[in-house]
Amino acid sequence: MTSLKEYLKTSSKFKISVKTNKKETKLTEFDNNKNCFVLEVKAQPIEGRANTEIIKYFKKKNKVNVEIVSGLTSKEKTLRVY
């Protein structure tokens, strides 16, 4: 699996595929077919709750500030580290 820290050494943007309503929020794998990380999110995709949880997850667990640059209403998102 490609680690997020290794990936961020070469790019400030990365893609994630989101799976909502899971037991806990965690980064599970790197999908080589889609060229994106798979993130399971505990929150439901209602009123931006899952998006908020994604941003909080990367800040807390990976110590990086991210913003969603595309895919606000999609399961496929592009994030930018700032």
OpenMM code with the backbone's topology and positions (N, CA, C; nanometers):
from openmm import Vec3, app, unit

residues = "MET THR SER LEU LYS GLU TYR LEU LYS THR SER SER LYS PHE LYS ILE SER VAL LYS THR ASN LYS LYS GLU THR LYS LEU THR GLU PHE ASP ASN ASN LYS ASN CYS PHE VAL LEU GLU VAL LYS ALA GLN PRO ILE GLU GLY ARG ALA ASN THR GLU ILE ILE LYS TYR PHE LYS LYS LYS ASN LYS VAL ASN VAL GLU ILE VAL SER GLY LEU THR SER LYS GLU LYS THR LEU ARG VAL TYR".split()
positions = [
    Vec3(0.0834, -0.1183, 0.0000),
    Vec3(0.0000, 0.0000, 0.0000),
    Vec3(0.0875, 0.1242, 0.0000),
    Vec3(0.0511, 0.2186, -0.0813),
    Vec3(0.1184, 0.3466, -0.0832),
    Vec3(0.0739, 0.4240, 0.0397),
    Vec3(0.1707, 0.4736, 0.1164),
    Vec3(0.1319, 0.5507, 0.2349),
    Vec3(0.1017, 0.6946, 0.1952),
    Vec3(0.0169, 0.7582, 0.2716),
    Vec3(-0.0214, 0.8959, 0.2438),
    Vec3(0.0988, 0.9886, 0.2535),
    Vec3(0.1836, 0.9669, 0.3522),
    Vec3(0.3012, 1.0542, 0.3693),
    Vec3(0.3953, 1.0441, 0.2496),
    Vec3(0.4147, 0.9236, 0.1965),
    Vec3(0.4984, 0.9058, 0.0774),
    Vec3(0.4355, 0.9757, -0.0426),
    Vec3(0.3054, 0.9611, -0.0571),
    Vec3(0.2340, 1.0211, -0.1691),
    Vec3(0.2437, 1.1732, -0.1652),
    Vec3(0.2341, 1.2309, -0.0451),
    Vec3(0.2356, 1.3763, -0.0317),
    Vec3(0.3739, 1.4371, -0.0549),
    Vec3(0.4776, 1.3551, -0.0588),
    Vec3(0.6113, 1.4056, -0.0902),
    Vec3(0.6202, 1.4495, -0.2352),
    Vec3(0.5344, 1.3927, -0.3209),
    Vec3(0.5408, 1.4225, -0.4636),
    Vec3(0.4250, 1.5078, -0.5140),
    Vec3(0.3212, 1.5254, -0.4322),
    Vec3(0.2036, 1.5994, -0.4776),
    Vec3(0.1315, 1.6635, -0.3598),
    Vec3(0.0728, 1.7796, -0.3837),
    Vec3(-0.0053, 1.8441, -0.2779),
    Vec3(-0.1541, 1.8124, -0.2914),
    Vec3(-0.1909, 1.7444, -0.4000),
    Vec3(-0.3301, 1.7032, -0.4197),
    Vec3(-0.3371, 1.5516, -0.4234),
    Vec3(-0.4463, 1.4972, -0.3716),
    Vec3(-0.4670, 1.3536, -0.3791),
    Vec3(-0.6161, 1.3247, -0.3819),
    Vec3(-0.6497, 1.2069, -0.4320),
    Vec3(-0.7903, 1.1679, -0.4453),
    Vec3(-0.8255, 1.0641, -0.3398),
    Vec3(-0.9507, 1.0707, -0.2946),
    Vec3(-1.0017, 0.9699, -0.2027),
    Vec3(-1.1369, 0.9204, -0.2531),
    Vec3(-1.1659, 0.7979, -0.2193),
    Vec3(-1.2971, 0.7397, -0.2421),
    Vec3(-1.3569, 0.7175, -0.1039),
    Vec3(-1.4745, 0.7726, -0.0802),
    Vec3(-1.5339, 0.7739, 0.0531),
    Vec3(-1.6431, 0.6679, 0.0655),
    Vec3(-1.6387, 0.5938, 0.1758),
    Vec3(-1.7439, 0.4994, 0.2117),
    Vec3(-1.8011, 0.5473, 0.3447),
    Vec3(-1.9284, 0.5842, 0.3448),
    Vec3(-1.9903, 0.6426, 0.4649),
    Vec3(-2.0627, 0.5381, 0.5487),
    Vec3(-2.1075, 0.5817, 0.6660),
    Vec3(-2.1818, 0.4980, 0.7616),
    Vec3(-2.1018, 0.3768, 0.8080),
    Vec3(-1.9732, 0.3924, 0.8291),
    Vec3(-1.8884, 0.2828, 0.8760),
    Vec3(-1.8720, 0.2891, 1.0273),
    Vec3(-1.8145, 0.1854, 1.0844),
    Vec3(-1.7977, 0.1748, 1.2297),
    Vec3(-1.7053, 0.2838, 1.2845),
    Vec3(-1.5983, 0.3128, 1.2099),
    Vec3(-1.5035, 0.4175, 1.2507),
    Vec3(-1.4450, 0.4832, 1.1274),
    Vec3(-1.3871, 0.6000, 1.1467),
    Vec3(-1.3240, 0.6705, 1.0362),
    Vec3(-1.1791, 0.6271, 1.0270),
    Vec3(-1.1401, 0.5744, 0.9091),
    Vec3(-1.0017, 0.5295, 0.8905),
    Vec3(-0.9685, 0.5191, 0.7428),
    Vec3(-0.8416, 0.5375, 0.7134),
    Vec3(-0.7879, 0.5199, 0.5790),
    Vec3(-0.7554, 0.3721, 0.5643),
    Vec3(-0.8190, 0.3045, 0.4692),
    Vec3(-0.8077, 0.1590, 0.4645),
    Vec3(-0.7091, 0.1066, 0.3615),
    Vec3(-0.7034, 0.1684, 0.2433),
    Vec3(-0.6187, 0.1133, 0.1381),
    Vec3(-0.5939, 0.2168, 0.0296),
    Vec3(-0.5072, 0.1802, -0.0639),
    Vec3(-0.4872, 0.2585, -0.1846),
    Vec3(-0.5403, 0.1761, -0.3000),
    Vec3(-0.6368, 0.2295, -0.3718),
    Vec3(-0.6972, 0.1603, -0.4854),
    Vec3(-0.6170, 0.1941, -0.6110),
    Vec3(-0.5387, 0.0984, -0.6597),
    Vec3(-0.4552, 0.1220, -0.7774),
    Vec3(-0.5377, 0.1433, -0.9034),
    Vec3(-0.6542, 0.0815, -0.9124),
    Vec3(-0.7387, 0.0984, -1.0310),
    Vec3(-0.7911, 0.2411, -1.0438),
    Vec3(-0.8338, 0.2988, -0.9326),
    Vec3(-0.8866, 0.4357, -0.9329),
    Vec3(-0.7782, 0.5386, -0.9035),
    Vec3(-0.6598, 0.4920, -0.8627),
    Vec3(-0.5483, 0.5796, -0.8236),
    Vec3(-0.5919, 0.6747, -0.7116),
    Vec3(-0.6531, 0.6165, -0.6069),
    Vec3(-0.6987, 0.6987, -0.4949),
    Vec3(-0.6940, 0.6180, -0.3653),
    Vec3(-0.6943, 0.6898, -0.2545),
    Vec3(-0.7020, 0.6278, -0.1229),
    Vec3(-0.8489, 0.6019, -0.0900),
    Vec3(-0.8753, 0.4971, -0.0153),
    Vec3(-1.0115, 0.4656, 0.0279),
    Vec3(-1.0235, 0.5048, 0.1754),
    Vec3(-1.1217, 0.5886, 0.2043),
    Vec3(-1.1439, 0.6374, 0.3398),
    Vec3(-1.2830, 0.5960, 0.3854),
    Vec3(-1.2880, 0.5211, 0.4945),
    Vec3(-1.4161, 0.4860, 0.5551),
    Vec3(-1.4491, 0.5942, 0.6570),
    Vec3(-1.5721, 0.6443, 0.6515),
    Vec3(-1.6139, 0.7557, 0.7361),
    Vec3(-1.7350, 0.7131, 0.8190),
    Vec3(-1.7298, 0.7428, 0.9476),
    Vec3(-1.8389, 0.7077, 1.0387),
    Vec3(-1.9647, 0.7906, 1.0125),
    Vec3(-1.9479, 0.9152, 0.9744),
    Vec3(-2.0613, 1.0071, 0.9556),
    Vec3(-2.1437, 0.9714, 0.8325),
    Vec3(-2.2674, 1.0186, 0.8362),
    Vec3(-2.3564, 1.0040, 0.7214),
    Vec3(-2.3340, 1.1200, 0.6250),
    Vec3(-2.3615, 1.0981, 0.4963),
    Vec3(-2.3426, 1.2061, 0.3990),
    Vec3(-2.4616, 1.3026, 0.3954),
    Vec3(-2.4945, 1.3577, 0.5108),
    Vec3(-2.6085, 1.4488, 0.5225),
    Vec3(-2.5577, 1.5847, 0.5698),
    Vec3(-2.5969, 1.6900, 0.4976),
    Vec3(-2.5634, 1.8284, 0.5338),
    Vec3(-2.4136, 1.8489, 0.5564),
    Vec3(-2.3300, 1.7817, 0.4800),
    Vec3(-2.1853, 1.8018, 0.4870),
    Vec3(-2.1160, 1.7371, 0.6050),
    Vec3(-2.1854, 1.6525, 0.6799),
    Vec3(-2.1247, 1.5892, 0.7985),
    Vec3(-2.0050, 1.5027, 0.7616),
    Vec3(-2.0173, 1.4252, 0.6546),
    Vec3(-1.9049, 1.3391, 0.6142),
    Vec3(-1.7859, 1.4235, 0.5688),
    Vec3(-1.8112, 1.5311, 0.4957),
    Vec3(-1.7022, 1.6190, 0.4515),
    Vec3(-1.6291, 1.6811, 0.5703),
    Vec3(-1.7042, 1.7236, 0.6695),
    Vec3(-1.6440, 1.7811, 0.7902),
    Vec3(-1.5589, 1.6769, 0.8623),
    Vec3(-1.6083, 1.5560, 0.8698),
    Vec3(-1.5334, 1.4496, 0.9358),
    Vec3(-1.4051, 1.4147, 0.8600),
    Vec3(-1.4092, 1.4211, 0.7281),
    Vec3(-1.2899, 1.3950, 0.6463),
    Vec3(-1.1813, 1.4964, 0.6799),
    Vec3(-1.2166, 1.6230, 0.6825),
    Vec3(-1.1195, 1.7289, 0.7110),
    Vec3(-1.0618, 1.7129, 0.8519),
    Vec3(-1.1485, 1.6849, 0.9499),
    Vec3(-1.1027, 1.6647, 1.0878),
    Vec3(-1.0115, 1.5422, 1.0981),
    Vec3(-1.0432, 1.4353, 1.0259),
    Vec3(-0.9628, 1.3129, 1.0299),
    Vec3(-0.8197, 1.3404, 0.9842),
    Vec3(-0.8037, 1.4072, 0.8705),
    Vec3(-0.6685, 1.4322, 0.8199),
    Vec3(-0.5912, 1.5274, 0.9099),
    Vec3(-0.6593, 1.6213, 0.9719),
    Vec3(-0.5912, 1.7132, 1.0636),
    Vec3(-0.5454, 1.6412, 1.1898),
    Vec3(-0.6301, 1.5547, 1.2453),
    Vec3(-0.5987, 1.4865, 1.3704),
    Vec3(-0.5010, 1.3702, 1.3509),
    Vec3(-0.5305, 1.2824, 1.2572),
    Vec3(-0.4519, 1.1588, 1.2412),
    Vec3(-0.3234, 1.1770, 1.1612),
    Vec3(-0.3267, 1.2631, 1.0595),
    Vec3(-0.2111, 1.2771, 0.9713),
    Vec3(-0.1394, 1.4105, 0.9843),
    Vec3(-0.1917, 1.4968, 1.0707),
    Vec3(-0.1302, 1.6273, 1.0983),
    Vec3(-0.1144, 1.7127, 0.9726),
    Vec3(-0.2147, 1.7054, 0.8830),
    Vec3(-0.2136, 1.7896, 0.7639),
    Vec3(-0.3481, 1.8599, 0.7514),
    Vec3(-0.3429, 1.9841, 0.7069),
    Vec3(-0.4648, 2.0595, 0.6794),
    Vec3(-0.5029, 2.0355, 0.5347),
    Vec3(-0.6278, 1.9969, 0.5115),
    Vec3(-0.6742, 1.9711, 0.3757),
    Vec3(-0.8008, 2.0499, 0.3480),
    Vec3(-0.8257, 2.0720, 0.2198),
    Vec3(-0.9523, 2.1276, 0.1760),
    Vec3(-1.0016, 2.0428, 0.0599),
    Vec3(-1.1313, 2.0323, 0.0480),
    Vec3(-1.1907, 1.9566, -0.0607),
    Vec3(-1.2017, 2.0494, -0.1804),
    Vec3(-1.1284, 2.0176, -0.2885),
    Vec3(-1.1299, 2.1049, -0.4061),
    Vec3(-1.2288, 2.0585, -0.5114),
    Vec3(-1.2670, 1.9322, -0.5079),
    Vec3(-1.3739, 1.8849, -0.5971),
    Vec3(-1.4395, 1.7625, -0.5353),
    Vec3(-1.5675, 1.7446, -0.5678),
    Vec3(-1.6405, 1.6287, -0.5198),
    Vec3(-1.7142, 1.6507, -0.3889),
    Vec3(-1.7581, 1.7717, -0.3623),
    Vec3(-1.8278, 1.7996, -0.2363),
    Vec3(-1.9516, 1.7122, -0.2170),
    Vec3(-2.0189, 1.6761, -0.3251),
    Vec3(-2.1392, 1.5939, -0.3155),
    Vec3(-2.1193, 1.4555, -0.3763),
    Vec3(-1.9944, 1.4152, -0.3938),
    Vec3(-1.9632, 1.2879, -0.4568),
    Vec3(-1.8842, 1.1988, -0.3624),
    Vec3(-1.8811, 1.0689, -0.3909),
    Vec3(-1.7977, 0.9771, -0.3130),
    Vec3(-1.6519, 0.9870, -0.3535),
    Vec3(-1.6258, 1.0361, -0.4738),
    Vec3(-1.4899, 1.0566, -0.5231),
    Vec3(-1.4536, 1.2032, -0.5008),
    Vec3(-1.3502, 1.2270, -0.4214),
    Vec3(-1.3128, 1.3646, -0.3874),
    Vec3(-1.1651, 1.3900, -0.4171),
    Vec3(-1.1331, 1.5142, -0.4475),
    Vec3(-0.9951, 1.5567, -0.4600),
    Vec3(-0.9662, 1.6513, -0.3454),
    Vec3(-0.8602, 1.6209, -0.2711),
    Vec3(-0.8209, 1.7026, -0.1565),
    Vec3(-0.6888, 1.7725, -0.1866),
    Vec3(-0.6710, 1.8914, -0.1306),
    Vec3(-0.5461, 1.9647, -0.1450),
    Vec3(-0.4923, 1.9940, -0.0059),
    Vec3(-0.3638, 1.9684, 0.0108),
    Vec3(-0.2965, 1.9981, 0.1366),
    Vec3(-0.2491, 2.1431, 0.1322),
    Vec3(-0.2741, 2.2151, 0.2416),
    Vec3(-0.2249, 2.3547, 0.2474),
    Vec3(-0.1555, 2.3802, 0.3778),
] * unit.nanometer
topology = app.Topology()
chain = topology.addChain("A")
for resn in residues:
    res = topology.addResidue(resn, chain)
    for name in ("N", "CA", "C"):
        topology.addAtom(name, app.Element.getBySymbol(name[0]), res)
